[in-house]
Structure formats: structure tokens, C-alpha cells
């Protein structure tokens, strides 16, 4: 049974940092493309960052490039999204995915 269980969300101040985690089971993390998406209130879900399951290449959206870093730790069966220099515009529910299944979502609120 494939599971993706997220944690690490919460309230942070602008300019702060936060690391989201996504503990996975039921598939080989090292051989799947993985990604983080987010959905802000009233908006469609959008891609944040993706990591290839083959050559390790990454993609990040223009809005987060240089601030967010996607990674995986196969030994811990965990996907991470390190978020730095957070802005109010980053407020959203964040979802991890292996592009077949999705995590339950974790809310991130960036506010003073």
C-alpha cells in the first residue's frame, strides 16, 4: 500500500525557513520522480519543485527558484522541501507526490 504522510507545516514569519517532510512507503523512493505542489486559497494547485527519479535533475517554479530545495533520503524513506526566505505569497497547502499518489497536504502560513 502506497502511503505519503506529510509533516512539518505551520506558521512562520516572512523571511523565515521551514522544512516539510513526506514519509513514504509502498514504493521505491530512489526510482520514482517526486515533487511538491501547493494550493493557495482560491487558486489551482501548482507545481513547486520536482526531482527526477533517474539522473537527479530538478525543476523549480520561477516563484520559488533559489529559495526552495527538494531532496530525498532513501535511507529514511523521506522526501523533503527546504523552504528559505519565505514570503507571504508562499502561504498554501503543500502536497508531496510521486506522480501517482499524493500526500494528505500540510498547511504553511507565512505571516507576521
C-alpha positions, 0 to 999 in steps of 0.5 A: 500500500502506497502511503505519503504522510506529510509533516512539518507545516505551520506558521512562520514569519516572512523571511523565515525557513521551514522544512516539510517532510513526506514519509513514504512507503509502498514504493521505491523512493530512489526510482520514482520522480517526486515533487511538491505542489501547493494550493493557495486559497482560491487558486489551482494547485501548482507545481513547486519543485520536482526531482527526477527519479533517474539522473537527479535533475530538478525543476523549480517554479520561477516563484520559488527558484533559489529559495526552495530545495527538494531532496530525498533520503532513501535511507529514511524513506523521506522526501523533503522541501527546504523552504528559505526566505519565505514570503507571504505569497508562499502561504498554501497547502503543500502536497508531496507526490510521486506522480501517482499518489499524493500526500494528505497536504500540510498547511504553511502560513507565512505571516507576521 
